Protein backbone atom coordinates (compact mmCIF):
# COMPACT_ATOMS: atom_id res chain seq x y z
CA UNK A 1 0.00 0.00 0.00
CA UNK A 2 1.31 3.48 -0.89
CA UNK A 3 2.61 5.65 1.92
CA UNK A 4 0.11 8.23 3.13
CA UNK A 5 0.82 10.64 5.96
CA UNK A 6 -2.47 10.48 7.81
CA UNK A 7 -2.38 10.98 11.56
CA UNK A 8 -5.25 10.19 13.89
CA UNK A 9 -5.15 12.74 16.70
CA UNK A 10 -8.29 11.65 18.48
CA UNK A 11 -10.91 8.92 18.24
CA UNK A 12 -14.22 8.19 19.94
CA UNK A 13 -15.50 4.77 18.89
CA UNK A 14 -15.40 5.16 15.07
CA UNK A 15 -15.44 8.98 14.91
CA UNK A 16 -11.95 10.33 14.17
CA UNK A 17 -10.08 13.62 14.23
CA UNK A 18 -7.05 13.49 11.97
CA UNK A 19 -4.45 15.33 9.97
CA UNK A 20 -3.81 14.57 6.29
CA UNK A 21 -0.51 15.74 4.79
CA UNK A 22 -0.73 16.65 1.10
CA UNK A 23 1.56 18.32 -1.43
CA UNK A 24 -0.08 21.73 -1.04
CA UNK A 25 -0.70 21.67 2.69
CA UNK A 26 -2.06 19.91 5.74
CA UNK A 27 -5.78 19.18 6.05
CA UNK A 28 -7.40 18.83 9.47
CA UNK A 29 -10.21 16.27 9.49
CA UNK A 30 -13.17 15.86 9.53
CA UNK A 31 -13.17 18.23 6.57
CA UNK A 32 -15.72 19.57 4.11
CA UNK A 33 -14.53 20.37 0.57
CA UNK A 34 -16.43 23.10 -1.31
CA UNK A 35 -17.19 22.12 -4.89
CA UNK A 36 -15.29 24.08 -7.55
CA UNK A 37 -16.59 22.19 -10.56
CA UNK A 38 -14.73 24.04 -13.32
CA UNK A 39 -11.99 25.50 -11.14
CA UNK A 40 -14.21 27.98 -9.32
CA UNK A 41 -16.61 27.88 -6.40
CA UNK A 42 -19.57 29.70 -7.90
CA UNK A 43 -19.86 33.44 -7.04
CA UNK A 44 -16.73 33.62 -4.84
CA UNK A 45 -12.95 33.64 -5.21
CA UNK A 46 -11.16 30.63 -3.80
CA UNK A 47 -8.95 32.93 -1.71
CA UNK A 48 -12.07 34.44 -0.09
CA UNK A 49 -12.99 31.06 1.35
CA UNK A 50 -9.76 30.43 3.25
CA UNK A 51 -10.52 32.84 6.14
CA UNK A 52 -13.85 31.06 6.63
CA UNK A 53 -12.32 27.64 7.06
CA UNK A 54 -11.74 26.21 3.58
CA UNK A 55 -8.69 23.92 3.54
CA UNK A 56 -9.18 21.91 0.35
CA UNK A 57 -11.30 22.32 -2.79
CA UNK A 58 -12.85 19.79 -5.14
CA UNK A 59 -12.46 20.06 -8.92
CA UNK A 60 -14.20 18.05 -11.61
CA UNK A 61 -12.14 16.03 -14.10
CA UNK A 62 -14.97 15.69 -16.63
CA UNK A 63 -15.66 19.42 -16.82
CA UNK A 64 -12.01 20.51 -16.72
CA UNK A 65 -11.13 18.07 -19.49
CA UNK A 66 -13.85 19.50 -21.74
CA UNK A 67 -13.19 23.11 -20.73
CA UNK A 68 -10.60 24.65 -20.55
CA UNK A 69 -8.97 21.42 -21.78
CA UNK A 70 -5.58 19.86 -21.18
CA UNK A 71 -3.63 22.18 -23.49
CA UNK A 72 -4.59 25.27 -21.51
CA UNK A 73 -4.12 23.55 -18.15
CA UNK A 74 -0.64 22.41 -19.20
CA UNK A 75 0.18 25.92 -20.41
CA UNK A 76 -0.64 27.34 -16.98
CA UNK A 77 1.17 24.58 -15.10
CA UNK A 78 -1.91 22.89 -13.68
CA UNK A 79 -5.12 23.88 -11.94
CA UNK A 80 -3.50 25.43 -8.85
CA UNK A 81 -1.75 28.09 -10.93
CA UNK A 82 -4.68 28.50 -13.30
CA UNK A 83 -7.16 29.34 -10.52
CA UNK A 84 -4.64 30.99 -8.16
CA UNK A 85 -5.29 28.59 -5.27
CA UNK A 86 -2.23 27.38 -3.36
CA UNK A 87 -4.08 24.93 -1.10
CA UNK A 88 -4.86 21.25 -1.71
CA UNK A 89 -7.25 20.15 -4.46
CA UNK A 90 -9.07 16.83 -4.88
CA UNK A 91 -10.37 15.87 -8.32
CA UNK A 92 -13.00 13.25 -8.97
CA UNK A 93 -12.43 10.89 -11.87
CA UNK A 94 -15.20 12.17 -14.14
CA UNK A 95 -17.17 8.94 -13.96
CA UNK A 96 -20.21 10.29 -12.12
CA UNK A 97 -20.60 13.19 -14.56
CA UNK A 98 -20.28 10.88 -17.57
CA UNK A 99 -23.16 8.78 -16.28
CA UNK A 100 -25.29 11.75 -15.20
CA UNK A 101 -24.56 14.45 -17.81
CA UNK A 102 -22.99 12.96 -20.90
CA UNK A 103 -25.17 11.16 -23.42
CA UNK A 104 -23.56 7.75 -23.00
CA UNK A 105 -22.94 5.85 -26.21
CA UNK A 106 -21.04 2.79 -25.03
CA UNK A 107 -19.98 1.29 -21.69
CA UNK A 108 -17.81 -1.78 -21.38
CA UNK A 109 -14.72 -3.02 -19.58
CA UNK A 110 -12.50 -0.84 -21.78
CA UNK A 111 -14.14 2.40 -20.66
CA UNK A 112 -17.03 4.66 -21.52
CA UNK A 113 -17.76 6.61 -24.69
CA UNK A 114 -20.14 9.54 -24.44
CA UNK A 115 -21.23 12.72 -26.17
CA UNK A 116 -20.13 15.97 -24.58
CA UNK A 117 -22.99 17.86 -22.96
CA UNK A 118 -21.39 21.04 -24.34
CA UNK A 119 -21.13 20.43 -28.09
CA UNK A 120 -22.07 16.81 -28.71
CA UNK A 121 -18.53 15.68 -29.57
CA UNK A 122 -17.83 11.99 -29.06
CA UNK A 123 -15.41 11.53 -26.14
CA UNK A 124 -13.86 8.39 -24.68
CA UNK A 125 -12.88 8.08 -21.03
CA UNK A 126 -10.83 5.12 -19.84
CA UNK A 127 -9.11 4.50 -16.50
CA UNK A 128 -5.77 5.36 -18.10
CA UNK A 129 -7.09 8.57 -19.61
CA UNK A 130 -8.71 9.65 -16.34
CA UNK A 131 -5.37 9.14 -14.57
CA UNK A 132 -3.51 11.13 -17.22
CA UNK A 133 -6.01 14.00 -17.13
CA UNK A 134 -5.77 14.27 -13.35
CA UNK A 135 -1.98 14.29 -13.57
CA UNK A 136 -2.14 17.28 -15.91
CA UNK A 137 -4.61 18.98 -13.57
CA UNK A 138 -2.06 18.39 -10.80
CA UNK A 139 -4.52 17.67 -8.01
CA UNK A 140 -3.24 16.60 -4.61
CA UNK A 141 -5.74 13.72 -4.56
CA UNK A 142 -6.92 11.88 -7.67
CA UNK A 143 -9.90 9.54 -7.69
CA UNK A 144 -9.87 6.29 -9.68
CA UNK A 145 -12.44 5.89 -12.43
CA UNK A 146 -15.46 3.93 -11.25
CA UNK A 147 -18.92 2.99 -12.45
CA UNK A 148 -21.59 4.75 -10.42
CA UNK A 149 -25.11 3.48 -11.01
CA UNK A 150 -28.13 5.71 -10.61
CA UNK A 151 -31.35 4.49 -9.04
CA UNK A 152 -33.20 2.30 -9.76
CA UNK A 153 -30.74 -0.56 -10.25
CA UNK A 154 -30.67 -4.32 -9.75
CA UNK A 155 -28.41 -6.52 -7.65
CA UNK A 156 -26.86 -7.99 -10.79
CA UNK A 157 -26.15 -4.54 -12.22
CA UNK A 158 -24.54 -3.50 -8.94
CA UNK A 159 -22.37 -6.62 -8.90
CA UNK A 160 -21.15 -5.90 -12.44
CA UNK A 161 -20.36 -2.31 -11.42
CA UNK A 162 -18.38 -3.48 -8.36
CA UNK A 163 -16.25 -5.84 -10.43
CA UNK A 164 -15.78 -3.35 -13.26
CA UNK A 165 -14.84 -0.57 -10.84
CA UNK A 166 -12.20 -2.83 -9.31
CA UNK A 167 -10.70 -3.69 -12.71
CA UNK A 168 -10.74 -0.04 -13.72
CA UNK A 169 -8.99 0.89 -10.46
CA UNK A 170 -6.25 -1.65 -11.19
CA UNK A 171 -5.66 -0.11 -14.61
CA UNK A 172 -5.77 3.42 -13.22
CA UNK A 173 -3.07 2.48 -10.70
CA UNK A 174 -0.92 0.89 -13.41
CA UNK A 175 -0.37 4.34 -14.95
CA UNK A 176 2.98 5.78 -13.73
CA UNK A 177 1.94 8.24 -11.06
CA UNK A 178 3.06 11.68 -9.94
CA UNK A 179 5.01 11.44 -6.72
CA UNK A 180 3.12 14.43 -5.33
CA UNK A 181 -0.36 13.00 -6.01
CA UNK A 182 -2.33 10.68 -3.74
CA UNK A 183 -4.81 8.21 -5.26
CA UNK A 184 -8.04 7.17 -3.57
CA UNK A 185 -9.98 4.01 -4.39
CA UNK A 186 -13.78 4.02 -4.50
CA UNK A 187 -16.29 1.57 -3.02
CA UNK A 188 -19.48 0.79 -4.91
CA UNK A 189 -22.30 -1.67 -4.24
CA UNK A 190 -25.35 0.54 -3.80
CA UNK A 191 -27.39 -0.30 -0.71
CA UNK A 192 -26.35 -3.97 -0.68
CA UNK A 193 -24.35 -4.78 2.46
CA UNK A 194 -22.80 -7.85 0.87
CA UNK A 195 -21.70 -6.02 -2.27
CA UNK A 196 -20.29 -3.15 -0.20
CA UNK A 197 -18.23 -5.62 1.82
CA UNK A 198 -17.07 -7.29 -1.39
CA UNK A 199 -16.11 -3.94 -2.89
CA UNK A 200 -14.22 -3.00 0.28
CA UNK A 201 -12.25 -6.25 0.25
CA UNK A 202 -11.29 -5.75 -3.39
CA UNK A 203 -10.48 -2.05 -3.14
CA UNK A 204 -8.37 -2.15 0.01
CA UNK A 205 -6.18 -4.82 -1.60
CA UNK A 206 -4.93 -2.14 -4.02
CA UNK A 207 -2.01 0.27 -3.41
CA UNK A 208 -4.26 3.24 -2.60
CA UNK A 209 -3.74 6.26 -0.37
CA UNK A 210 -7.33 6.68 0.76
CA UNK A 211 -10.74 5.07 0.54
CA UNK A 212 -13.86 6.74 -0.84
CA UNK A 213 -17.43 5.56 -0.48
CA UNK A 214 -19.28 6.26 -3.71
CA UNK A 215 -22.84 5.72 -4.85
CA UNK A 216 -24.51 6.97 -1.66
CA UNK A 217 -25.65 10.32 -3.00
CA UNK A 218 -27.86 9.17 -5.86
CA UNK A 219 -31.29 9.45 -4.26
CA UNK A 220 -31.37 6.56 -1.80
CA UNK A 221 -33.24 7.05 1.51
CA UNK A 222 -31.25 8.50 4.39
CA UNK A 223 -31.84 5.32 6.40
CA UNK A 224 -30.18 3.20 3.70
CA UNK A 225 -27.11 5.42 3.70
CA UNK A 226 -26.80 5.16 7.48
CA UNK A 227 -27.29 1.38 7.38
CA UNK A 228 -24.43 0.96 4.90
CA UNK A 229 -22.13 3.32 6.80
CA UNK A 230 -22.80 1.57 10.10
CA UNK A 231 -21.92 -1.79 8.56
CA UNK A 232 -18.73 -0.43 6.98
CA UNK A 233 -17.56 1.48 10.07
CA UNK A 234 -15.74 -1.39 11.86
CA UNK A 235 -14.36 -2.72 8.57
CA UNK A 236 -12.77 0.40 7.07
CA UNK A 237 -8.94 0.36 7.23
CA UNK A 238 -7.94 2.66 10.09
CA UNK A 239 -4.67 3.77 8.50
CA UNK A 240 -6.40 5.40 5.51
CA UNK A 241 -8.57 8.54 5.29
CA UNK A 242 -12.22 7.80 4.49
CA UNK A 243 -14.14 10.01 2.06
CA UNK A 244 -17.92 9.97 1.55
CA UNK A 245 -18.57 11.36 -1.92
CA UNK A 246 -21.32 13.88 -2.67
CA UNK A 247 -22.83 13.99 0.84
CA UNK A 248 -24.72 15.88 2.21
CA UNK A 249 -26.98 17.63 4.73
CA UNK A 250 -25.77 18.45 8.26
CA UNK A 251 -27.68 15.38 9.47
CA UNK A 252 -25.89 13.20 6.90
CA UNK A 253 -22.52 14.60 7.93
CA UNK A 254 -22.76 13.92 11.66
CA UNK A 255 -24.08 10.42 10.98
CA UNK A 256 -21.13 9.75 8.68
CA UNK A 257 -18.57 11.19 11.11
CA UNK A 258 -20.00 8.86 13.76
CA UNK A 259 -19.25 6.00 11.33
CA UNK A 260 -15.63 6.98 10.75
CA UNK A 261 -15.83 9.25 7.69
CA UNK A 262 -13.15 11.95 7.49
CA UNK A 263 -13.86 13.85 4.26
CA UNK A 264 -16.95 15.22 2.50
CA UNK A 265 -18.01 17.24 -0.53
CA UNK A 266 -21.43 18.38 -1.65
CA UNK A 267 -23.05 21.09 -3.79
CA UNK A 268 -25.83 21.75 -1.27
CA UNK A 269 -24.21 24.70 0.58
CA UNK A 270 -23.39 26.64 -2.58
CA UNK A 271 -26.41 25.63 -4.66
CA UNK A 272 -28.88 26.39 -1.90
CA UNK A 273 -27.04 29.62 -1.17
CA UNK A 274 -27.60 30.82 -4.73
CA UNK A 275 -31.29 30.08 -4.28
CA UNK A 276 -31.72 32.01 -1.04
CA UNK A 277 -31.25 29.14 1.40
CA UNK A 278 -29.15 29.77 4.54
CA UNK A 279 -28.05 26.75 6.59
CA UNK A 280 -28.61 26.92 10.36
CA UNK A 281 -28.63 24.40 13.20
CA UNK A 282 -32.42 24.32 12.99
CA UNK A 283 -32.78 23.83 9.26
CA UNK A 284 -32.57 25.72 6.00
CA UNK A 285 -33.83 29.29 6.28
CA UNK A 286 -35.56 30.57 3.12
CA UNK A 287 -34.60 34.22 3.09
CA UNK A 288 -37.16 34.96 0.36
CA UNK A 289 -40.07 34.34 2.70
CA UNK A 290 -42.06 37.51 3.33
CA UNK A 291 -41.76 37.04 7.09
CA UNK A 292 -38.14 38.27 6.84
CA UNK A 293 -38.95 41.56 5.06
CA UNK A 294 -38.93 43.71 8.23
CA UNK A 295 -36.59 41.53 10.29
CA UNK A 296 -33.58 43.45 11.60
CA UNK A 297 -31.87 40.39 13.09
CA UNK A 298 -29.07 38.42 11.40
CA UNK A 299 -29.60 34.96 9.97
CA UNK A 300 -27.56 33.44 12.81
CA UNK A 301 -26.52 35.37 15.92
CA UNK A 302 -23.63 32.96 16.55
CA UNK A 303 -22.14 33.19 13.05
CA UNK A 304 -19.22 35.49 12.19
CA UNK A 305 -19.57 35.38 8.39
CA UNK A 306 -20.06 38.70 6.51
CA UNK A 307 -23.77 38.03 5.93
CA UNK A 308 -24.49 37.53 9.64
CA UNK A 309 -22.01 40.06 10.98
CA UNK A 310 -23.11 42.99 8.82
CA UNK A 311 -26.58 42.49 7.39
CA UNK A 312 -30.15 41.96 8.52
CA UNK A 313 -32.49 39.29 7.25
CA UNK A 314 -34.55 42.08 5.73
CA UNK A 315 -31.63 43.35 3.66
CA UNK A 316 -30.57 39.87 2.58
CA UNK A 317 -34.14 39.18 1.46
CA UNK A 318 -34.09 42.43 -0.51
CA UNK A 319 -30.93 41.29 -2.34
CA UNK A 320 -32.57 38.06 -3.44
CA UNK A 321 -35.88 39.65 -4.38
CA UNK A 322 -34.03 42.14 -6.61
CA UNK A 323 -31.74 39.41 -7.99
CA UNK A 324 -28.56 41.12 -6.80
CA UNK A 325 -25.52 38.84 -7.15
CA UNK A 326 -24.29 40.09 -3.77
CA UNK A 327 -27.03 37.99 -2.17
CA UNK A 328 -25.68 34.83 -3.81
CA UNK A 329 -22.15 35.68 -2.69
CA UNK A 330 -23.13 36.35 0.91
CA UNK A 331 -25.28 33.23 1.16
CA UNK A 332 -22.50 31.11 -0.34
CA UNK A 333 -19.95 32.44 2.16
CA UNK A 334 -22.37 31.85 5.03
CA UNK A 335 -23.19 28.28 4.02
CA UNK A 336 -19.60 27.25 3.35
CA UNK A 337 -18.58 28.78 6.68
CA UNK A 338 -21.47 26.95 8.40
CA UNK A 339 -20.28 23.60 7.05
CA UNK A 340 -16.71 24.33 8.10
CA UNK A 341 -17.88 25.32 11.60
CA UNK A 342 -19.78 22.05 11.85
CA UNK A 343 -16.63 20.12 10.91
CA UNK A 344 -14.51 22.08 13.38
CA UNK A 345 -17.01 21.59 16.20
CA UNK A 346 -17.20 17.84 15.52
CA UNK A 347 -13.40 17.64 15.42
CA UNK A 348 -13.05 19.44 18.75
CA UNK A 349 -15.70 17.19 20.30
CA UNK A 350 -13.82 14.07 19.17
CA UNK A 351 -10.49 15.32 20.50
CA UNK A 352 -12.10 16.26 23.82
CA UNK A 353 -13.85 12.88 24.06
CA UNK A 354 -17.41 14.18 23.97
CA UNK A 355 -18.51 13.51 20.40
CA UNK A 356 -21.30 11.20 21.62
CA UNK A 357 -22.74 14.11 23.59
CA UNK A 358 -22.40 16.47 20.61
CA UNK A 359 -24.04 13.93 18.30
CA UNK A 360 -26.86 13.28 20.78
CA UNK A 361 -27.50 17.00 21.11
CA UNK A 362 -27.41 17.87 17.40
CA UNK A 363 -29.11 14.86 15.81
CA UNK A 364 -32.66 15.75 16.97
CA UNK A 365 -32.24 19.36 15.81
CA UNK A 366 -30.87 18.32 12.42
CA UNK A 367 -33.51 15.61 12.01
CA UNK A 368 -36.24 18.15 12.73
CA UNK A 369 -34.67 20.83 10.54
CA UNK A 370 -33.46 18.79 7.59
CA UNK A 371 -35.53 15.63 7.85
CA UNK A 372 -34.43 12.35 6.32
CA UNK A 373 -34.58 13.51 2.76
CA UNK A 374 -31.35 12.03 1.45
CA UNK A 375 -28.06 13.75 0.81
CA UNK A 376 -28.76 15.06 -2.68
CA UNK A 377 -32.26 16.41 -2.12
CA UNK A 378 -32.22 20.17 -2.57
CA UNK A 379 -34.30 21.88 0.08
CA UNK A 380 -37.35 23.74 -1.20
CA UNK A 381 -36.42 27.40 -1.12
CA UNK A 382 -37.82 28.64 -4.41
CA UNK A 383 -38.48 27.27 -7.84
CA UNK A 384 -36.40 29.95 -9.55
CA UNK A 385 -32.70 29.23 -9.96
CA UNK A 386 -30.53 32.33 -9.88
CA UNK A 387 -27.33 30.73 -11.11
CA UNK A 388 -26.36 27.64 -13.10
CA UNK A 389 -26.13 24.63 -10.79
CA UNK A 390 -22.95 22.67 -10.19
CA UNK A 391 -22.74 19.27 -11.82
LUMTOR-617495 format. One record per residue (C-alpha): x, y, z. Coordinates in pm, whole numbers, plus 50000, padded with zeros to 5 digits. Example, Ala and Ser with C-alpha at 12.3 -4.5 7.8 and 13.67 -1.06 7.14 Angstrom:
BEGIN
512304955050780;513674989450714;
***
This chain:
BEGIN
500005000050000;501315034849911;502615056550192;500115082350313;500825106450596;497535104850781;497625109851156;494755101951389;494855127451670;491715116551848;489095089251824;485785081951994;484505047751889;484605051651507;484565089851491;488055103351417;489925136251423;492955134951197;495555153350997;496195145750629;499495157450479;499275166550110;501565183249857;499925217349896;499305216750269;497945199150574;494225191850605;492605188350947;489795162750949;486835158650953;486835182350657;484285195750411;485475203750057;483575231049869;482815221249511;484715240849245;483415221948944;485275240448668;488015255048886;485795279849068;483395278849360;480435297049210;480145334449296;483275336249516;487055336449479;488845306349620;491055329349829;487935344449991;487015310650135;490245304350325;489485328450614;486155310650663;487685276450706;488265262150358;491315239250354;490825219150035;488705223249721;487155197949486;487545200649108;485805180548839;487865160348590;485035156948337;484345194248318;487995205148328;488875180748051;486155195047826;486815231147927;489405246547945;491035214247822;494425198647882;496375221847651;495415252747849;495885235548185;499365224148080;500185259247959;499365273448302;501175245848490;498095228948632;494885238848806;496505254349115;498255280948907;495325285048670;492845293448948;495365309949184;494715285949473;497775273849664;495925249349890;495145212549829;492755201549554;490935168349512;489635158749168;487005132549103;487575108948813;484805121748586;482835089448604;479795102948788;479405131948544;479725108848243;476845087848372;474715117548480;475445144548219;477015129647910;474835111647658;476445077547700;477065058547379;478965027947497;480025012947831;482194982247862;485284969848042;487504991647822;485865024047934;482975046647848;482245066147531;479865095447556;478775127247383;479875159747542;477015178647704;478615210447566;478875204347191;477935168147129;481475156847043;482175119947094;484595115347386;486145083947532;487125080847897;489175051248016;490895045048350;494235053648190;492915085748039;491295096548366;494635091448543;496495111348278;493995140048287;494235142748665;498025142948643;497865172848409;495395189848643;497945183948920;495485176749199;496765166049539;494265137249544;493085118849233;490105095449231;490135062949032;487565058948757;484545039348875;481085029948755;478415047548958;474895034848899;471875057148939;468655044949096;466805023049024;469264994448975;469334956849025;471594934849235;473144920148921;473854954648778;475464965049106;477634933849110;478854941048756;479644976948858;481624965249164;483754941648957;484224966548674;485164994348916;487804971749069;489304963148729;489264999648628;491015008948954;493754983548881;494344998948539;494235034248678;496935024848930;499085008948659;499635043448505;502985057848627;501945082448894;503065116849006;505015114449328;503125144349467;499645130049399;497675106849626;495195082149474;491965071749643;490025040149561;486225040249550;483715015749698;480525007949509;477704983349576;474655005449620;472614997049929;473654960349932;475654952250246;477204921550087;478304939849773;479714968549980;481774943850182;482934927149861;483894960649711;485784970050028;487754937550025;488714942549661;489524979549686;491634978550001;493824951849840;495074978649598;497995002749659;495745032449740;496265062649963;492675066850076;489265050750054;486145067449916;482575055649952;480725062649629;477165057249515;475495069749834;474355103249700;472145091749414;468715094549574;468635065649820;466765070550151;468755085050439;468165053250640;469825032050370;472895054250370;473205051650748;472715013850738;475575009650490;477875033250680;477205015751010;478084982150856;481274995750698;482445014851007;484264986151186;485644972850857;487235004050707;491065003650723;492065026651009;495335037750850;493605054050551;491435085450529;487785078050449;485865100150206;482085099750155;481435113649808;478685138849733;477175139950084;475285158850221;473025176350473;474235184550826;472325153850947;474115132050690;477485146050793;477245139251166;475925104251098;478875097550868;481435111951111;480005088651376;480755060051133;484375069851075;484175092550769;486855119550749;486145138550426;483055152250250;481995172449947;478575183849835;476955210949621;474175217549873;475795247050058;476615266449742;473595256349534;471125263949810;472965296249883;472405308249527;468715300849572;468285320149896;468755291450140;470855297750454;471955267550659;471395269251036;471375244051320;467585243251299;467225238350926;467435257250600;466175292950628;464445305750312;465405342250309;462845349650036;459935343450270;457945375150333;458245370450709;461865382750684;461055415650506;461075437150823;463415415351029;466425434551160;468135403951309;470935384251140;470405349650997;472445334451281;473485353751592;476375329651655;477865331951305;480785354951219;480435353850839;479945387050651;476235380350593;475515375350964;477995400651098;476895429950882;473425424950739;469855419650852;467515392950725;465455420850573;468375433550366;469435398750258;465865391850146;465915424349949;469075412949766;467435380649656;464125396549562;465975421449339;468265394149201;471445411249320;474485388449285;475715400949623;472975379949783;474325348349619;477855356849731;476875363550091;474725332350116;477505311149966;480055324450216;477635318550503;476815282850402;480405272550335;481425287850668;478535269550840;479725236050705;483295243350810;482125253251160;480225220551185;483375201251091;485495220851338;482995215951620;482805178451552;486605176451542;486955194451875;484305171952030;486185140751917;489515153252050;487905162652382;486155128852406;482595141852397;481495135152040;478705112052162;477265141152359;477605164752061;475965139351830;473145132852078;472505170052111;472595178751740;470895148651581;467345157551697;467765193651581;469135183251242;466495156151201;463765181551273;465335208351054;466545187950759;464475156350785;465575123550632;465425135150276;468655120350145;471945137550081;471245150649732;467745164149788;467785201749743;465705218850008;462655237449880;463585274049888;462185286449559;461525272749216;463605299549045;467305292349004;469475323349012;472675307348889;473645276448690;473875246348921;477055226748981;477265192748818;
***
